[in-house]
Amino acid sequence: MNLKIIFTIIVALIHAYIWYLEMFLWTKKKGIKAFNLKSKEFADETKILAANQGLYNLFIAAGLLWSLTYNKEDSVLFFLTCVTVAGIYGSYSTKKISIFYIQTIPALLTLLLTLFN
């Protein structure tokens, strides 16, 4: 298995984990801590929005894995570009650099590996 496939799987796993956090743990201690939410009440009020966000993260993970399964490099590039842009926007708009490190950097590295390998 080559490096770009391994990195693509890692990006997919990151997004599957984000889906799990947003959909199932948002109102739990682990979700509140992971997303630095201001309170349990806030988490309860926003859990539907978080679940929707989580579903989009699951679609990204599924799209990456589907693209690998069917050897669709153009689709891998598309999904990695989406993750990169979303990570940049997310870190900028929320002022949380951790989003950049967790989402953008792995996706960008994988994008570069895919483009130049």
Contacts in CASP RR format, 6 or more apart in sequence:
PFRMAT RR
TARGET T0000
AUTHOR 0000-0000-0000
METHOD contacts of the structure
MODEL  1
MNLKIIFTIIVALIHAYIWYLEMFLWTKKKGIKAFNLKSKEFADETKILA
ANQGLYNLFIAAGLLWSLTYNKEDSVLFFLTCVTVAGIYGSYSTKKISIF
YIQTIPALLTLLLTLFN
2 117 0 8 1.000
3 113 0 8 1.000
3 117 0 8 1.000
4 110 0 8 1.000
4 113 0 8 1.000
4 114 0 8 1.000
4 117 0 8 1.000
5 68 0 8 1.000
7 106 0 8 1.000
7 109 0 8 1.000
7 110 0 8 1.000
7 113 0 8 1.000
8 64 0 8 1.000
8 67 0 8 1.000
8 68 0 8 1.000
8 76 0 8 1.000
8 80 0 8 1.000
8 110 0 8 1.000
8 114 0 8 1.000
9 64 0 8 1.000
9 65 0 8 1.000
9 68 0 8 1.000
10 106 0 8 1.000
10 110 0 8 1.000
11 64 0 8 1.000
11 80 0 8 1.000
11 83 0 8 1.000
11 106 0 8 1.000
11 107 0 8 1.000
11 110 0 8 1.000
12 60 0 8 1.000
12 61 0 8 1.000
12 62 0 8 1.000
12 63 0 8 1.000
12 64 0 8 1.000
12 65 0 8 1.000
13 61 0 8 1.000
14 102 0 8 1.000
14 103 0 8 1.000
14 106 0 8 1.000
15 57 0 8 1.000
15 58 0 8 1.000
15 60 0 8 1.000
15 61 0 8 1.000
15 64 0 8 1.000
15 83 0 8 1.000
16 57 0 8 1.000
16 58 0 8 1.000
16 61 0 8 1.000
18 54 0 8 1.000
18 57 0 8 1.000
18 103 0 8 1.000
19 54 0 8 1.000
19 55 0 8 1.000
19 57 0 8 1.000
19 58 0 8 1.000
19 61 0 8 1.000
21 30 0 8 1.000
21 31 0 8 1.000
21 34 0 8 1.000
21 35 0 8 1.000
22 35 0 8 1.000
22 50 0 8 1.000
22 51 0 8 1.000
22 53 0 8 1.000
22 54 0 8 1.000
22 57 0 8 1.000
23 50 0 8 1.000
23 51 0 8 1.000
23 54 0 8 1.000
23 55 0 8 1.000
23 58 0 8 1.000
25 31 0 8 1.000
25 34 0 8 1.000
26 32 0 8 1.000
26 35 0 8 1.000
26 37 0 8 1.000
26 43 0 8 1.000
26 46 0 8 1.000
26 47 0 8 1.000
26 50 0 8 1.000
26 51 0 8 1.000
27 40 0 8 1.000
27 43 0 8 1.000
27 44 0 8 1.000
27 47 0 8 1.000
31 37 0 8 1.000
31 43 0 8 1.000
32 39 0 8 1.000
32 40 0 8 1.000
32 43 0 8 1.000
35 50 0 8 1.000
36 96 0 8 1.000
37 43 0 8 1.000
37 46 0 8 1.000
43 50 0 8 1.000
60 79 0 8 1.000
60 82 0 8 1.000
60 83 0 8 1.000
63 75 0 8 1.000
63 79 0 8 1.000
64 76 0 8 1.000
64 79 0 8 1.000
64 80 0 8 1.000
66 72 0 8 1.000
66 75 0 8 1.000
67 73 0 8 1.000
67 75 0 8 1.000
67 76 0 8 1.000
67 79 0 8 1.000
68 76 0 8 1.000
73 114 0 8 1.000
76 114 0 8 1.000
77 111 0 8 1.000
77 114 0 8 1.000
77 115 0 8 1.000
80 107 0 8 1.000
80 108 0 8 1.000
80 110 0 8 1.000
80 111 0 8 1.000
80 114 0 8 1.000
81 111 0 8 1.000
83 103 0 8 1.000
83 104 0 8 1.000
83 107 0 8 1.000
84 103 0 8 1.000
84 104 0 8 1.000
84 107 0 8 1.000
84 108 0 8 1.000
84 111 0 8 1.000
86 103 0 8 1.000
87 99 0 8 1.000
87 100 0 8 1.000
87 103 0 8 1.000
87 104 0 8 1.000
87 107 0 8 1.000
88 100 0 8 1.000
88 104 0 8 1.000
90 96 0 8 1.000
90 99 0 8 1.000
90 103 0 8 1.000
91 97 0 8 1.000
91 98 0 8 1.000
91 99 0 8 1.000
91 100 0 8 1.000
91 103 0 8 1.000
91 104 0 8 1.000
END
